[in-house]
Amino acid sequence: MQSDELPSLYDRLGGVYNIAAVVDDFINRIMTDDRLNKNPAVDQAHHRVSPPGFKYLVTEMVCSASGGPQQYSGRSLGDSHRHLNITDDEWAAFLDDLHKSLAKFEVSSAEEKDLVAIVESTKDAIVVAPLQSRQPPL
């Protein structure tokens, strides 16, 4: 008798090695994205954080959130992002970079949709500032 249960998103994405490849490309994109680095706090964080360590933690997080055996060992998203004053526009740029990385690796639309839903569920912990809060008064 066959199970009607779908494989986990982790399995559908191909496991840790495939996830790590996409995360590697994605982190390279966001670390150098001018749309994100125009925020001085984000730019400073991108120069302070070790890219390999950052990639490791994001890979761990995606694997865990998608049903893999890994356990995320980093700080909470709120604790690690709140001080960056990330805006909705920066969130949109972040998602654009994610979609570009997923397209590069030809992640199917079903898996992309499921992964983006997981990422979208983190928005409230990451986006904390409207754009106008960083603009000087007129």
C-alpha positions in Angstrom: 0.0 0.0 0.0 1.4 3.4 -1.0 1.3 6.4 1.2 -0.6 9.4 0.0 1.7 11.7 2.0 3.8 14.1 -0.1 7.5 14.2 0.5 8.7 17.1 2.6 9.7 20.3 0.9 13.2 19.5 2.1 13.1 16.3 0.1 11.4 18.0 -2.9 14.2 20.6 -2.9 16.8 17.8 -3.1 18.1 17.9 0.5 20.9 19.8 2.1 23.3 19.9 -0.8 20.8 21.5 -3.2 19.6 23.9 -0.6 23.1 24.9 0.3 23.9 25.6 -3.4 20.9 27.9 -3.7 21.6 29.6 -0.4 25.2 30.2 -1.5 24.1 32.0 -4.6 21.3 33.9 -2.7 23.7 35.1 0.0 26.2 36.3 -2.6 23.3 38.3 -4.2 22.1 39.9 -1.1 25.5 40.8 0.3 26.2 42.9 -2.8 22.7 44.2 -3.6 22.9 48.0 -3.7 19.1 48.1 -3.0 19.8 46.5 0.4 23.2 48.1 1.1 21.9 51.6 0.7 20.6 51.0 4.2 23.7 51.8 6.3 22.8 49.3 9.0 22.4 46.5 6.5 25.6 47.5 4.7 27.5 47.5 7.9 26.1 44.1 8.9 27.1 42.7 5.5 30.7 43.8 6.1 30.7 42.5 9.7 29.3 39.0 9.1 31.4 36.2 7.8 29.7 35.1 4.5 30.5 31.4 5.0 29.0 31.5 8.6 26.0 33.4 7.3 25.5 30.9 4.5 25.8 28.0 7.0 23.1 29.5 9.3 20.7 30.3 6.4 21.2 26.8 5.0 20.5 25.3 8.5 17.4 27.5 8.8 16.0 26.6 5.4 16.7 22.9 5.9 14.9 22.9 9.3 12.0 25.0 8.1 11.4 22.8 5.0 11.3 19.6 7.0 14.9 18.5 7.0 16.7 17.0 10.0 18.8 20.0 10.7 18.1 22.3 13.7 18.6 26.0 13.3 21.2 27.2 15.8 21.3 30.9 15.2 19.7 33.9 16.9 16.0 34.6 16.5 15.1 36.5 13.3 13.9 39.5 15.4 17.0 39.7 17.4 19.3 39.5 14.3 17.3 41.9 12.2 15.4 44.4 14.4 18.3 46.8 14.7 18.7 46.9 10.9 15.5 48.9 10.3 14.6 47.0 7.2 11.9 48.5 5.1 9.2 47.0 2.8 11.2 48.1 -0.2 14.3 46.3 1.1 12.1 43.2 1.8 10.9 43.3 -1.8 14.6 43.5 -3.0 15.4 40.5 -0.8 12.6 38.5 -2.3 13.6 39.5 -5.8 17.1 38.2 -5.1 15.5 35.0 -3.7 13.5 34.5 -6.9 16.6 35.1 -9.0 18.5 32.4 -7.2 15.6 29.9 -7.3 15.3 30.6 -11.1 19.0 30.1 -11.6 18.8 26.6 -10.1 15.5 25.9 -11.9 13.5 25.2 -8.7 10.0 24.2 -9.8 7.1 26.6 -9.3 5.5 24.4 -6.6 8.6 24.2 -4.5 9.3 27.9 -5.1 5.8 28.8 -3.9 6.2 26.6 -0.8 9.6 28.0 0.0 8.6 31.7 -0.5 5.6 31.1 1.8 8.0 30.0 4.5 10.2 33.1 3.9 7.1 35.4 3.8 6.1 34.0 7.2 9.2 35.7 8.7 8.5 39.2 7.4 7.0 40.5 10.6 10.2 39.6 12.5 12.4 41.2 9.9 10.7 44.3 8.5 10.4 46.8 11.2 10.7 50.3 9.7 8.7 52.2 7.1 11.0 53.8 4.4 10.3 57.3 5.7 11.9 56.6 9.1 15.4 56.8 7.5 14.8 59.8 5.3 15.8 63.2 6.7 12.9 65.6 7.5 12.1 68.1 4.8 
